[in-house]
Amino acid sequence: MAKENEINFEKMLARLEEIVATIESKTLPLDESIALYQEGKSIIKTLEEALKDAEGKIADILKVE
């Protein structure tokens, strides 16, 4: 199960990198740029939550040790 979360994290990070590269390298219509920006912001929020969760798990592990 943890493996699935890792794969999702990696896929989401790759998608975010793809969005950034697309926005930086192309002249896009405004509506497409906005849609990509919104998708990127959503991915960032999800990734930040995943990292926060991981930090909490690591802190719990360190407390046990």
C-alpha positions as CSV (number, residue, x, y, z in Angstrom):
1,M,0.0,0.0,0.0
2,A,2.8,2.4,0.8
3,K,4.2,1.6,-2.6
4,E,1.0,2.9,-4.3
5,N,1.4,6.3,-2.4
6,E,5.0,6.6,-3.5
7,I,4.0,5.9,-7.1
8,N,1.2,8.5,-6.9
9,F,3.6,11.0,-5.4
10,E,6.2,10.4,-8.1
11,K,3.6,10.6,-10.9
12,M,2.1,13.8,-9.5
13,L,5.6,15.4,-9.2
14,A,6.3,14.4,-12.8
15,R,3.0,15.9,-13.9
16,L,3.9,19.1,-12.1
17,E,7.3,19.3,-13.8
18,E,5.5,18.7,-17.1
19,I,3.1,21.6,-16.4
20,V,5.9,24.0,-15.5
21,A,7.9,23.0,-18.6
22,T,4.9,23.5,-20.8
23,I,4.1,26.9,-19.4
24,E,7.7,28.0,-19.6
25,S,8.3,26.8,-23.2
26,K,5.2,27.7,-25.0
27,T,3.0,30.6,-25.8
28,L,-0.4,29.3,-24.7
29,P,-3.8,30.8,-24.9
30,L,-4.8,32.5,-21.7
31,D,-7.5,29.9,-20.8
32,E,-5.1,27.0,-21.3
33,S,-2.4,28.8,-19.2
34,I,-4.9,29.4,-16.4
35,A,-6.1,25.8,-16.5
36,L,-2.6,24.4,-16.3
37,Y,-1.8,26.9,-13.5
38,Q,-4.8,25.7,-11.5
39,E,-3.9,22.1,-12.1
40,G,-0.4,22.8,-10.9
41,K,-1.6,24.6,-7.7
42,S,-3.9,21.6,-6.9
43,I,-1.0,19.2,-7.4
44,I,1.3,21.3,-5.2
45,K,-1.3,21.3,-2.4
46,T,-1.7,17.5,-2.6
47,L,2.1,17.0,-2.6
48,E,2.5,19.4,0.4
49,E,-0.1,17.4,2.3
50,A,1.7,14.2,1.5
51,L,5.0,15.6,2.6
52,K,3.5,16.8,5.9
53,D,2.0,13.4,6.5
54,A,5.4,11.8,5.8
55,E,7.1,14.2,8.2
56,G,4.6,13.3,10.9
57,K,5.2,9.6,10.4
58,I,9.0,10.1,10.6
59,A,8.6,12.1,13.8
60,D,6.5,9.3,15.3
61,I,9.1,6.7,14.3
62,L,11.9,8.8,15.9
63,K,9.9,9.1,19.1
64,V,9.6,5.4,19.3
65,E,13.3,4.9,18.9
